Amino acid sequence: MRRRHLLGLGALGLLGGWALRPTDRGRAHDAYFAELNRQLQRDGEGVPTLLLDLDRLDANADLLAARLAGRLQLRLVAKSLASTGLLEYLAKRLNTQRFMVFHQPQLNHLARSFPQADLLLGKPMPVAAALNFYRQLPHHLDFAPDRQVTWLIDSEQRLLQYAELAKALGRPLRIALEIDIGLERGGFATPEILTQAMQQLRQLPALQLQGFMGYDAHVAHSPPWQGQSEAFDRANARYRLLIASAQAFTEPWPTEPLLNGGGSLTYLLHSQQQSPLNEVAVGSALLKPAEFDTALLEDHQPALWIASPVLKALGSALPYMQTLQPLIAAWNPNRQHAYYLYGGRWPARPVSPAGLDYDELYGRSANQERLIGSAATQLTSQDWVFLRPALSEGLLDDFGEIRLLRRGQLVGRWSTIGNA
């Protein structure tokens, strides 16, 4: 009796443990991705493809415009929207020719592609990169950098370097001062340091001050001991303090200064509350990659996907552990199959079919990325897998072009700036 009792308890323990095994998360493509899968099977080119849903892009752009409601000017961030076609489309829909640029070759490209553009550097450039911009700028362009480009200055040292550049070029340079409003990433942080720069500018007439740029991404990531609202107020208070310090200099401070800031993560706060800004820079909110899944962007929709062909659909045995595969798959149905993609190591997570994941036991690959999943995904080597990028920065250049969707149908393509 005692032995049977112990055996019974052991069996119950095993059953209880078995009941704790992972559930099957696998699902076939939903209707949206199933249609894309069929189209790519029919019209795809057999290589990893970047897809942009124009309907979702439109919804995000219209939401942004409604929230700004003309109270703040909009500057499109080119590094997150690195496609001439995409920038043209959004510039028209959002009625702006203002762009923020972070890369010198991209600056030259935008000067050629958008002759009416107002270009603001989003980071301070080495003076050699600024010189290279002028060297590479064709003389016949209907573009006037003296009126249409604003360089970013973050220190007195860079201020003097750009003054020397203006002297060497024999032309004035427009500049904005980068101010540190809490991000701790450089720039003029105190009224005392800013005052020294303003005094320097009085002696440097070739540098034409346009205003400030103050980035507040830290507000969206405020720690538990400081709420987001308090962090936002503190950043704005410092911005206003530095404005007041600059206004003491009737020259070189402009009568209508540029007061740029915000970003995708905080533009909504600036649109809803009293803000020192007159312009916000936004890019990623229009595509909403996964790192922008925040409460402030809850109403924006993901619009960008990576699609990759499945090269191989196999059992998910691991090297040196082949004999254990039946037990592993029985314990965890999400390890029943392995799917190898064309390419990989993108900053992205698989989203369709549901239940796919990277195989941490096997490792990542930029050549044949291995995903694991259950039989319920119904994937074969004729199918495509869809991933959601974490970021769009750098990703568009990696792919060279974007294929466009309208009402779920492939309708065209745009080149990216890196390959335009």
N, C-alpha and C positions, 0 to 999 in steps of 0.2 A: 504494500500500500504506500509506504513512504517513498519507495523508488518511483512508483507511478506518479505520485504527487509531485516529486521533484522534476520528473520528465515533463509533466504537464505544465509546471511553472516555466521550465526552460523553453518549451514550445511557445507558450504565451509571450515570453520575452522576445523570442525570435520573430514572432508575428508582429509584436509591437514595434520592434526595431525595423522590420521590413515596411511597416506602415509609414515610417518616417522618411522613406527614400524620396528623392526629388520627383515632383510631378512632371508629367509630359507637357512642356510648354509649346510644342510644335503646332503650327497651323499652316494651312496653304495660303498663298497670296490672297489678300482681300480683293474686292472688285477693282479698286483703283490700280493696284499694282499688277493684278492679273491682266488687265487690259494693256498696261505698259509692257508686261512680259510678252504678250502676244505680238505687239507691234515690233519689239526689238527682235523677236524670233524671225519676224518677216522682213523687217527693214533695217535692223541693226547691222553694224559693220564688223561685229565680232570682237570688238575691243572695249575696254572700260570707257564709259561714257558719262559725262556730266549732264544732268537733266534739270531744266528750270521750268517750273510751273508758272506760266504768265498770269493765270487767273489768281493764284495766290499772291504773286508779286503785286498785281494791281490792288488787291484787297489790302495788303500791307502798306502800299504807297498811299492809298486813299485814307487809311486810318491815320497815318503819320500826318498827312496834310490837314485832316480834320482836327487833330489834336493841336497842331501848331496854329492853325486858324489865322495865319497872317501876323500873329503876335511876335514870332521869331523868324528870322531868315533861316533858310536851310542850306547847308553845304554838304554835298555828297562826298563820302569818303571813298576815294578811288581804290585804295588797297583792298577793300572788302568787296568792291564791285568792278573788278579789273577786266572789263570788257568794254570796248568802244560802243558796241551796239547796246549793251545794257545801260551804260551811262547816258547815251543819247535818248534812249527810251524813257529813263527815269527823269532826265532833265526836262524833257517835254511834258511828261505827265505831272511833274511836281513844280514846273515853271521856275527852274533855277539854272543858272550857268556858273554857280559857285562850286568849286571842287577843292577838296583837301588831298594833298599828294604827299607820299612818303618815300619816293624813290626817284632819283635824278633821271634815269632813262624814261620813266613813266611821265615825268614832268615834261620832257621834250615831246613825248608822244601826244600828250593832251594839248600842248601848245599848237601842234600841227593839226589835231583833229577838231579842236574847239576854239576857233579864232576869236570868239567873243567871251571866252571863259575868264573868270576871276579865280586865280590859283593861289592857294595858301599852303605853304609847307606845314606838314603836321609834325615834323621833328626837325631839330637843327641839323643842317647839312654841313659836313666838312667844307671848308671854303674851296678846296680843290674840286669838289663835286659841283658847287655853284659855278665856278669858272668853266667847268666842262659843259654845263647847260648852255652858256653863251657861245662857246666854241661850236657846239653841235646845232645851234639854232640857225636854220636857213635865213638868209637876209631877205628873201622875197616874200616871207610869210606876212599875212595880214594879221599880225599879232604883235603887240607892243609890251614887252616884259616890264618896261619902266612903269607901266600903268596896270599891268595884269598879273604880275607875280609878286607875292609877299613872302620874303624869307623869314624864317623863325630864328630868333636870337635868344639864347638861354644864359649867357654870361657876359661879363665885361670883356673877357678875352676874345670871345667870338665877335662881339660888337666891334672891336678894333680890327679884327681880321677882315670883316666885311667892309669896313671903312677903307681899308687898303685895297680891297677888291674893287670897290667903286672907283677909287682913284686910278687904278690900273686900267679899268675898262673905260674910264672917261664918261661914266653915265651914273645917274642916281639909282639907288636900290631902295625899294620899299621893304620895310621890315615890320614884324610884330614881335613883341617880347613874350617869351614863355614865362608864365608865372606859376609858382608852386602853391596850390591851394589845398595841399594835404596829401597828395599822391607820393611825395618824397622821391620824385624822379628827376630832380634838377629844375632849373629855372630860378627866377627871382622870387624869393620867398618872404622877404621882410620889407617894410617901407624904407629902412635904412639902405639896404642893398639896392633897391629900386631907385632911390634918390640919387645914388652915385651914378647909376646908368643914365638917368635922365640928365644929370649934369654933364656927363660925357657927350650925350647926344647934342647938347647945345653947341658943342665944338665940332660936330661932324655933320655939316649940312648936306652932304651927299647921301646920308641915310635918312629916309623919310618914314617916320614912325606912323604906323596905321592903328595900332592898338595892342590888345592882349589876346593870348590864347592860354586858357587854363583848363586842364583836363581833370575830371573828377570821377574817374572809374572806381576809385577806392570807396566812394559812397555806396555803390551797389554791393560791395562786399564788406560792409561794416561789421565789426565783431559784435558778439552778444552784449558786451558791456557798453556799447554805444549804438543806439538804434539808428536806423537809416535816416529818419527825419532829423535827428540831432546832427548826424554826420553831414547831411545836405546843408543844414543851416550854418554849420561851422565853415564849410567850404565856401559858401556864398558870402559869409561875413568877411573871410580873408580876401576874397575877390574884391568886395566893395572897399575894403581898407586900402588895397593896392591901387584901385581906381582913384580914391581920394588923394593918395600920395602923388600920383601922376598928374592929377588935375592942378596941383600947385604950380606946375610948369606950363604956363600958357603956351609956350613953345618949348619943346617940340610936340607936346600933346595935341592931337588933332581935335578940331571942333566936333566932328562926328566920328568917334573912334569905333574901330572894330572890337567887339567884345565877344570873342568866340569861346565856346566850351561845350559842356555836355558830352553827348555820345549816345550810342544806341541804348546803353544800359540806364541812362539817367535823363534822356530827353523828355520823358513824360513828366518828371518832377519839375523840370524847368517850364514846361508848358502849362502846368496846373498851379504853380505857386509863384510868388514874387521872386524874380530872378534878376541878377545883375547883367545877364547876357542879352545881346541883341541878335545872336546867331548861334545855332547848334549844328554840330557835325554828326551826320548819321549815315551808316552804311549797312552794317550787319543786320539791323532790325528789319530791313527790307527782304532779306533772304532767310533770316532766323535759323542759322545753324544751331546745333544742340547746346553749345555753351551759352546761348542766349535764352535758355528756358528759365526765365525769371518771372516773378510776380508782376513786375512792371511791363513785361512784354507778353503777358498771358494771352492777349487778344490778337497778337501777330501769329501768322501761320508759317510752318516750315514750307519752303518753296524750292529747296535745292536737294538733289539726290545724286548719288553715285550709283550707276548700274554696271554690274560686271557679269560677264558670262561665266557659267559654271563649266569648268574644264573637266572635272571628274566628280562622280558621285559614288563613293565607296563605303565599305565598312570603316569604322573608326578605330581600328586596331592601332596601338602604339608600338614603336620599336621596343623590342625586348619584353613586351608584355602581351604578345599575341594570344597566348593560351588563356589569359585572364579576360579577354575581350567579351566573351559571352556573359560572364559574371558582372563585368563593369556595365555593359549595356542593360542587363536585367535590373541592376540596382538603379542606374540613371538612364532613363529612356532618351534623354537629351544627348547622349553619347552613342546613339545607335548608328549614326552615319557621319561621315566626313565629306565635306564639299570643298573642292579646291577651285579658287577663283583665278581669273586672268588678272594678275597684278595683286596689289595689296599694300599693307602698311600705311594706308591712308589715315588721316585723323578723322575717323568716322566709325560709327557703330552700325551693324546690320539691323535693319528694321523690317524687311519683308523678304521671304516669309517669316512670320513670327517664330520665336524660339531658337533662332540661330545665335551662336556666340563664337568668339574666338576660343581656340583651344589652348588654354594656359599651360597644359602639360606638354604640348607639342611645340609651341612658340609661334611667333609671327614671321611673315615672309612678304617681301615686296614683289616677289616673282609669282608665287602660287600661294596666296593666302589660304590657310586652312580654317574652315568653319565647322562646327559640330552642331548636330541637331537630330531630331527624331524622325522616324519614318512619316510622321504626320505632316511634315513640311511638303511632302510629295515632289521634291525636287529631283530632276534628272539632269544629265549633262547637256540637255537642249534648252535649259532654262537660264534665267537671269536672276541675280540677287541684287537687292537694293539696300544701300547704306545711306545713313544720314550724316553729313559732315559735322564735325564739332566746330569748325571754323571755315570761313570762305577765304581768308587771307592766305595767299600763296597757292591755294588749291586750284583756282581758275587757271593760273599760268601753267600748272602741272599738266592740265588736260588739253590746253591749246584751243579748245572750243567748247561751247555750250549748245546742247540741242534743246529746242524750245517746245513746250507743250501748251496747247490751247484746248480747253475742254477735254483734256485727257488724250489728245492726239498730237503726234509729232508734226510740227508745222514749219520748222526752219532751224537755223543755227546762227550763232554769233561767235566770232573769233575773240579770243582773250587778248589783252594788251601785250602780254609777253610774246605772242605769236602773230600780232596784227601786222 
